[in-house]
Amino acid sequence: PPYRCPGHNQPCAVKITNNGGPNNGRPFYACSQSPKCKHWFQWADERHKQPRGRTQAVVIGSDVRLSVVRDGGQLRLKVAFEYDEGLIIFCREFRGYYKPELSAWLLPIQHKEDVERRLAQLKETGAVRSIQSEASAASTP
């Protein structure tokens, strides 16, 4: 993650809520020393705030990397990109979920052609700068 805790300059980590509430399974950034440290918290799927309340602009023209991976015994389309609010919404539209250990979104493989077509359209508009596709399937935990 590109963030450092403003309290003691330690790197932030991506974590997943598991409290059973409405945000259960939602990824977030927190200080790598949390819960001891409470200086930094940021939902991973929302516009990121810099320390001291400054907001980082949403990236325009993201580089997207596509590959096929195996997750839980099933093939999934892995979509990796730097934080981009529009691409997060895009992944959710295809019923994707964020996998923090891969720093990527995983989408059902049956949407592969539609995802590739829509990403090509986004590239034409400038919302996506480049699309890299890898053909290999790999195992994930």
Buried (B, 14 or more C-beta within 10 A) or exposed (E): BEBBBBEEEBEBBBBBBEEEEEEEEBBBBBBBBBEEBEBBBBBBBEEBBEEEEEEEEBBEEBBBBBBBBEBEEEBBBBBBBEBBEBBBEBBBEBEBBBBBEBBBBBBBBEBBEEBBEBBEEBBEEEBBBEBEEEEEEEEBE
